[in-house]
Amino acid sequence: MPLPIMSRKAQASRSGVHFWPMLMTLFLGSFVGMYHVVSLNVSMPGFITIFHTELRTVQWIITGFSLACGIIAPVSGYVCDRFGGKRMFLFLLLGITLSSVLCALSWNIYALIGFRILQGLFCGLIQPISLAMIYQVLPRERQPFAVSVWSFSTVLGTAIGPSLSGWLQEQDWHLIFLVTVPVGMGAWIAALLLLPNDITRHRKRLDSAGFALAAAGSMALLLLFGNLQQWGLNSPFTWVSMAVGGLCIILFIVHELRTDEPLLNLKLFRNHTFTISLGVSLILSFALYSGVYFIPLFLEEIQGLSPFQVGLLFLPAAVCLTIATFLSGRLYSSWGPALLIATGSLILLVTTFHFSRLHAETTLLSVVIWMSIRNVGTGLALTPATSAAMAAVQEGESSHAAALINWLRQVFSSISIGIFTSLFYARMNVHETRLGTEASGHVKSWLHTTAYTKSIDDAFLIASGVVALAVPLALLLRRKREGNHPDHSAIHDPISSESIKGGSIS
């Protein structure tokens, strides 16, 4: 299928006159979606009391939401091409806002679960759509910086979402969902007035077979790794989910490579720069979630802090992540993504390994300082990896590239959390057994605290080993910069000076 060619009028509309207003509109839309992704992580247990139910029912307000996000993400490339980025952005903002109101009006836990699943369908699309819009409406030479600003919406949502929702739940749980309504409506009005109208739209059919396979595969894998610790390796549910998920993904790949109008253009993986950058991005996401997941557990279970206090302690690290993210956008054109990714990955490797040596006497100041340094590495590496992947493809494929990145991140993040959880509990059993033999006479609480901390240490040790893989990949990306692969001469090299200086796509 031929790619759309931008007209002179379209290129003129990319002038920097409205750069910041348009970027902030996309930023706010992305933030509204990201807030609801993480907002219930610490406040979920409170709904057990609110609705007089049990944990295995309440957990579906997060599990159902995650499933909806993972299932719907692959279709973002199609809807962006079919209906246009601006139309979809407006529709999704309206959907998130209305579903937030419905969540606040929930009369029982089952209504809340249903409305959260509906909300997940909209939140699962807003991230890839807003990312694709950056590469469709903003000047090419400023896109790497724009991505760094846009990426901060994820950082901001992750930083303030849990602590804000924890505090709001103590005041009035309805406010957890209503707090984003004015932000969403403001972003909707700004998008209507500021974002340029869609220039080209592809009147293509939905690849229903591809969507069905992607949805079934995503659901099976998310269910598998979300319940792996509870089911265990010997459970038939585990093996059935693994078989169904693996088979659906294999059939999806085969189908997408053969069909004329694929749901996701998997041929983008022939572009080595895109593939390497995406691989680095997934590795860094894996490491990022280890810190977001286990540091709060350590602070709450071992140090005795409340969720709100943990959120406050994360604010200095969030500030460092903000600064590093903006800095990476500024340095992208002069340093190139390879050097930024390698530097950030090394920092991330050192700090992640440091957290594998936590103990019960570790001070809060030490945790804050090392988390802040760790976030500097994350900010320097993660955004350039996304920018390099997106810039490696032609403009007409930006929606498919954004869909692939966000779908794989969504699924990979959920899988990594499941793996970490299972690893943590497995090591917990090992340490409790060993310490129970060696520490006869010690109090039971000491044994639990020590085993708990050592299990967290083991998880960080595994995470540091995974992060180490990002460094050689970054060096490989640098070699790709020095010479374009002959098979991809038709694809703009994102790291070349012509691309950085805003050369047009051939």
Phi, psi and omega in degrees: 000127182293146180274146180291143178254129182288136176283167177297324178297320180294318180293325179294328180291349180272011181300157185282007183301315183251026184302304184293316177302317180292318180296318181292330175296313177295324179299311182295320177298317179294321180296318180302317178293318183292325179303316183286342175292321188249355191296331186260007184300322182257340183265355182304315181301333180297334181286346174297316179284320183300315184255007176053057182226198183237167187298318184295339173275316183296327184299342180287348174290338174260315181298313179298320178298313181296320178298317179297317178299313182293324182288321188275338186306319182298338184276356184297323178297319179295311184293329178292317178290321187283315186251347180097144183296315182295314180301316181291322179299315178296315181298317182291320177299316179296319179295317178297317181295313181293319179293330176295318177297318179297320177300318180293335181269004183302134182261346173205177185294327182288325175295318179296319178298315179298316180289329176292323176296317176300316179298323180296328178297321179283317181293331179291342181258335188294325181294305180295326179294314180293324177294316179297325180297327178302320183274000178251334187239349183252153181302138186299322183290345181252005183295318178301319177293321179298321179295324179295321177292315179300320181298333180294340177297323176293317179298313182295317178298316180293325184285314187258343184303304183298313182292322179294316181293324177298318178290318180296325179296327177291333180272300181197114188299335179299329183293339178304322182266327184283343186296334181267356183299310179296325178294316179297318180291322177297318178294325179296315179296317180297319179296319180299322185271327192257321185289136180293151178295151180295130186272315180229142175223137180271123178273065183252163181275154176286132175283083187295323179294316178297319179296317180298317180292318179295318180294315180295317179296316179297314181298316181297316181290321179293320176295320181299304186281339175286337182241011186300318181293322181285319182284316185087162184288338183268359182285140175296331177299321180298311184287326177293315179298319179296317181293314180295314180298313180296317180295317180296320180293319178297313178296324178298315180298313180299315181295315183295327180284342182259333185282152182284328181235080185288153174296316176231133182279090182289348177292349174299336180289349172290339176280109187297321180297316178299315183294315181295316181297319179295320177300316177298317181300318180292322178297316181292324177297320177302313181292322181299317182290336177296320178288316180297329185274314190268329179297314175300322178299316179298316183291324181280312186280323184264317182269348175077024181274157176275161177304322179294319178295322177298318177300320178294321179293335180281348184296316177301320178295324178294323177296316178297320178296322178298310182298315181294324179295314177295320180297320180296326177293323179289324185271353187303314185289330182269321181273325187085155184293328185299313181293319179296316181295317180296315179297311180296322181293322177296317177298317180296321179296312182297314184288324177295319177296323178301320181288351174281003179239028176295151172213169187300335182269003178301131184279156178295324179298318178298317179298315181298315182296312183289327174295322179295315178296319179300320180289334173298315178298318179298315181295323180288331188260319192291313182294315176301327178295318177294316180298316181296320179294315182290322182286345183283347184252159177292157187300324180292344179258008185297323181292321177292320179296315179297321179296315179299313182299311185287324177296311181294323177296317180299310181293316183294321179296316179296320178296317182296322178296318178297318179296314180299318180297314180296318178298318181299311183290326177296315179291330178298316179297319180297312183291322179295321178295314181293313182292328179296333179277321186276336190248042178298134182099341177281155180290153184294325181295324178296316180300315181296315181298315181294314180296321180298313181293317179296326178292321174297319178301317180297320179297318178292327178296316176296318180298322179294325176295323177291318180300326181301335180291339183289332184294307178297328176296322177296320178294324175296324176296325178294322178293326177294332179292322186288338178206123180291143176289133184298334182286349185237033181295337180278352182255133182298126176284116186291345187257356179286157181296328180295320180294317184293326182274005172093029177297151182280158181274131179276000000 
